[in-house]
Amino acid sequence: MLLISAATGASMSCAAPVYAVRAKSASSAHTLVVAASRQGAYPTIQAAVDAAGNGDTIRILPGVYREAVDMKNKTLHLVGVSRDACILTWSGRDYSEPPLEISTGSVSNLTIHATADGVPGLVPGGYCLHADFDPELGGSLAIDNVNFINDVTTAVGIATRAHFTAEIRNCLIETRGDAPAFFTHDWETGGAAVDTAGQAISVENCVIRSSSPDAASFTIHSQEVSAGTAQIRLIGNTVENTAAGGQTLALYRFSGRCLYPVGYLGGSDFLLSPDSSGNSEPQMNYATYRQPTGPAAATPLFLPTPETAAAAAAGRQQ
């Protein structure tokens, strides 16, 4: 097979076949190619992840890859050659084994589909992509041009960390189950003395869609360390809920009114960035949203539009 020098573009013959295409760059990072039908390439994404080193790129050629990929302990870059032709699919019924578990790095040009087949785990329901693991501390995660489709529950679940930035751009984030399409929460462990600075998440030019009568399509849960803050940046997003009276947005805060009935350490807030604009919902735009203070801050901060609230009330009266 060929090893391709990224620095010179020259090809070098190899005396004996090897199990992967590794393209060495000037920075010593490599590109590993995944294609089940191509000789010399890795047959699965997980095989390439296992062989890769931090900073490597995994290039995914067209195909359907039926596997659960765990790359939470490495910083890698998953790059499909076509969003519609490169499909990672696995059961969405087991929280501990989603199609993609990740901490840092990047994902682009893929479709990730969590299906309704398979066996539920101890905690039923798994994200298409789940990012909630300690190595996220101090790192970053970038997601661009990905279709996330979950037939069971939430499509994307991301937790922020101190000095950690998550950026999601140009994605379709869709759930077909009775759940939020996108769920994010802030720092989860420790007490008030824990460093909580630098938590940030940016969502730009995405379609976030659900059909849930019981859960908001885009749900933010501020649940964690007292006095900690996280910033959320929202640019040019469309949020949809096709259920009658369905809610598009909800931001919950630890206060007895949080999303879950059992407590977290509680007290922190998500702060909307001043450049948030161009979104389908006025509550997502800084110019038309103001975060409550005092007792009002204990209630959900992203509230339904008057039209949505009226529709929900009418539905409850029927």
Secondary structure, 3 states (H helix, E strand, C coil): CEEECCCCCCEEECCCCCCCCEEECCCCCEEEEECCCCCCCECCHHHHHHHCCCCCEEEECCEEEECCEEEEEEEEEEEECCCCCEEEEEECCECCCCCEEEEEEEEEEEEEEEECCCCCCCCECCCCEEECCHHHCCCEEEEEEEEEEECCCCCEEEECCCCEEEEEECCEEEECCCCCCEEEECCCCCCCCCCCCCEEEEEECCEEEECCCCCCCEEEEECCCCCCEEEEEEECCEEEECCCCCCCEEEEECCCCCCCCCCCCCCCEEEECCCCECCCCHHHCHHHCCCCCHHHHHCCCCCCCHHHHHHHHHHHHC
